[in-house]
């Protein structure tokens, strides 16, 4: 049976996405954007750990440790239910 699909293009697109997912600089950016978005929504109790840029790279994401409570267990008023 003949397949009407660009398999090479499909594999190339998958590979590019896969490689991009492995770039922790993108993850660091997304982490910062998430925390900023939560602040703008007045959800200060919801945040991601702070990224330490000077210790992070394409292959390593370093964040500060966060002592806290799981959102599911939080009693904070600004944690959406």
C-alpha beads as a LAMMPS data file, in Angstrom:
LAMMPS data file: protein, C-alpha beads

81 atoms
80 bonds

1 atom types
1 bond types

-500.0 500.0 xlo xhi
-500.0 500.0 ylo yhi
-500.0 500.0 zlo zhi

Masses

1 110.0

Atoms # bond

1 1 1 0.000 0.000 0.000
2 1 1 1.335 3.438 -0.929
3 1 1 1.594 6.018 1.862
4 1 1 0.752 9.589 0.920
5 1 1 2.997 11.209 3.525
6 1 1 6.299 13.066 3.529
7 1 1 8.048 10.657 5.898
8 1 1 11.410 12.424 5.634
9 1 1 9.768 15.768 6.463
10 1 1 7.853 14.172 9.327
11 1 1 10.988 12.635 10.827
12 1 1 12.914 15.893 10.348
13 1 1 10.185 17.887 12.133
14 1 1 10.075 15.339 14.970
15 1 1 13.861 15.394 15.308
16 1 1 13.983 19.185 15.408
17 1 1 11.301 19.286 18.111
18 1 1 13.079 16.551 20.057
19 1 1 16.404 18.417 19.968
20 1 1 14.735 21.690 20.967
21 1 1 13.146 19.974 23.968
22 1 1 16.658 19.090 25.127
23 1 1 17.797 22.716 25.194
24 1 1 17.537 23.741 28.829
25 1 1 17.957 27.409 27.910
26 1 1 14.433 27.191 26.488
27 1 1 13.246 25.503 29.687
28 1 1 14.874 28.255 31.767
29 1 1 13.063 30.911 29.724
30 1 1 9.741 29.091 30.072
31 1 1 10.290 28.742 33.833
32 1 1 10.858 32.483 34.214
33 1 1 7.839 33.287 32.021
34 1 1 5.637 30.959 34.084
35 1 1 6.562 32.636 37.373
36 1 1 6.044 36.095 35.862
37 1 1 2.632 35.075 34.489
38 1 1 1.566 33.836 37.923
39 1 1 2.619 37.164 39.499
40 1 1 0.619 39.107 36.893
41 1 1 -2.433 36.994 37.756
42 1 1 -1.954 37.748 41.471
43 1 1 -1.145 34.096 42.118
44 1 1 2.005 34.750 44.115
45 1 1 1.838 31.400 45.886
46 1 1 2.207 29.633 42.530
47 1 1 5.725 29.861 41.103
48 1 1 8.589 27.874 39.657
49 1 1 12.004 27.688 41.294
50 1 1 14.292 30.594 40.426
51 1 1 16.706 29.772 37.611
52 1 1 20.412 30.335 38.276
53 1 1 21.545 31.490 34.830
54 1 1 25.291 31.405 35.499
55 1 1 25.054 27.699 36.415
56 1 1 22.695 26.747 33.566
57 1 1 23.438 25.933 29.921
58 1 1 22.060 24.075 26.930
59 1 1 22.492 20.785 28.795
60 1 1 22.038 21.816 32.454
61 1 1 19.202 23.667 34.184
62 1 1 20.040 24.824 37.703
63 1 1 17.408 26.295 39.999
64 1 1 17.240 27.322 43.623
65 1 1 15.773 24.868 46.086
66 1 1 12.224 25.646 47.159
67 1 1 10.910 24.636 50.553
68 1 1 7.181 24.635 50.274
69 1 1 3.899 22.836 50.085
70 1 1 2.506 20.983 47.083
71 1 1 -0.204 23.055 45.405
72 1 1 -2.691 20.246 45.991
73 1 1 -2.002 20.524 49.743
74 1 1 -1.804 24.334 49.947
75 1 1 -4.202 26.400 52.052
76 1 1 -3.142 29.693 50.384
77 1 1 -6.068 31.842 49.224
78 1 1 -4.492 32.604 45.852
79 1 1 -4.039 28.969 44.804
80 1 1 -6.781 28.147 42.305
81 1 1 -8.886 25.090 43.052

Bonds

1 1 1 2
2 1 2 3
3 1 3 4
4 1 4 5
5 1 5 6
6 1 6 7
7 1 7 8
8 1 8 9
9 1 9 10
10 1 10 11
11 1 11 12
12 1 12 13
13 1 13 14
14 1 14 15
15 1 15 16
16 1 16 17
17 1 17 18
18 1 18 19
19 1 19 20
20 1 20 21
21 1 21 22
22 1 22 23
23 1 23 24
24 1 24 25
25 1 25 26
26 1 26 27
27 1 27 28
28 1 28 29
29 1 29 30
30 1 30 31
31 1 31 32
32 1 32 33
33 1 33 34
34 1 34 35
35 1 35 36
36 1 36 37
37 1 37 38
38 1 38 39
39 1 39 40
40 1 40 41
41 1 41 42
42 1 42 43
43 1 43 44
44 1 44 45
45 1 45 46
46 1 46 47
47 1 47 48
48 1 48 49
49 1 49 50
50 1 50 51
51 1 51 52
52 1 52 53
53 1 53 54
54 1 54 55
55 1 55 56
56 1 56 57
57 1 57 58
58 1 58 59
59 1 59 60
60 1 60 61
61 1 61 62
62 1 62 63
63 1 63 64
64 1 64 65
65 1 65 66
66 1 66 67
67 1 67 68
68 1 68 69
69 1 69 70
70 1 70 71
71 1 71 72
72 1 72 73
73 1 73 74
74 1 74 75
75 1 75 76
76 1 76 77
77 1 77 78
78 1 78 79
79 1 79 80
80 1 80 81
